[in-house]
Amino acid sequence: MQDADKIFLEYVVKALVDNPNDVKIDRTVDEMGVLISLTVNPADMGKIIGRMGNTAKAIRTLLRVIGMKNNARVNLKINEPEGSERPPHVPSSSLKTVDQAMEDLKGI
């Protein structure tokens, strides 16, 4: 079955979002493998990406497993809605350890 990855993705995404009619999935195949582009309602982006990107990572992992079963390299691109802005990236060097945060709290 050629479109097993697309069918799987559609099933999972429509189960997660509040606006399943706004889900659009495009599948292209080239020499690099399969690229699946996902577009959802802007209000549903958080549900698809999840905390710290964990939901998106899990979906990508499952798509790769389906791809391996079908001898294909599958990649997922989640399209950002028009006018969206990414939050500024916080470098990991500026993040505090738990001990540092506890020391800061002691001073309050």
Residue pairs with C-beta under 8 A, 6 or more apart in sequence:
1 7
1 70
2 70
3 27
4 66
4 69
4 70
5 27
5 34
5 36
5 63
5 66
5 67
5 70
5 72
5 74
6 25
6 27
6 36
8 62
8 63
8 66
9 25
9 36
9 38
9 59
9 63
9 76
10 23
10 25
12 59
12 62
13 20
13 23
13 25
13 38
13 40
13 48
13 59
14 20
14 23
16 44
16 47
16 48
16 55
17 23
17 40
17 41
17 44
17 47
17 48
18 41
18 43
18 44
18 47
19 40
19 41
19 43
19 44
22 39
22 40
22 41
22 44
23 38
23 39
23 40
23 41
24 38
24 39
24 40
25 36
25 37
25 38
25 39
26 36
26 37
26 39
27 34
27 35
27 36
27 37
28 34
28 35
28 37
29 35
29 72
32 73
33 67
33 72
33 73
33 74
33 75
34 67
34 72
34 73
34 74
34 75
35 75
35 77
36 63
36 74
36 75
36 76
36 77
37 77
37 79
38 48
38 76
38 77
38 78
38 79
39 79
40 48
40 78
41 81
42 81
42 84
45 78
45 80
45 81
45 84
47 55
48 55
48 56
48 59
48 78
49 55
49 56
49 78
50 56
50 57
50 58
56 76
56 78
59 76
60 75
60 76
63 74
63 75
63 76
64 73
64 74
66 74
67 73
67 74
80 86
96 104
